[in-house]
Amino acid sequence: FNDVFSPVVKHSSIRVLLALVAMYDLELEQLDVKTAFLHGELEEQIYMEQPHGFEVEGKEDHVCLLKKSLYGLKQSPRQWYKRFDSFMLGHGYTRSMYDSCVYFRKLNDGSFVYLLLYVDDMLIAAK
């Protein structure tokens, strides 16, 4: 793997969102995705030792081929972000060109939904 980073929204983007919430009387919610890193798709083959307590009897020297990302892998945050980004863009959201962790979508009534991503936490603002 080459890219390792945790997607983090800029502080200035949070301040702008809070100003929009106050100015347009929007609702603001905070969410935490509990198993976010487990949803990342691995791009390379990764093997790991069998976890203690889960060894297969008679095959203790075998290793496990990971099919999904796990917590603790250095590429897990990046893989989660790539999957999240793909999902958001596929559902009509636009990614800000100034902050890659800011998404927004204009609704039919002219109002907006704003979503800010901070690793596996989110701020969502809407009417």
Summary of the structure (lengths in Angstrom):
residues: 127
radius of gyration: 18.7
end to end distance: 40.7
largest distance: 65.4
contacts: 320
relative contact order: 0.27
helix: 26%
strand: 28%
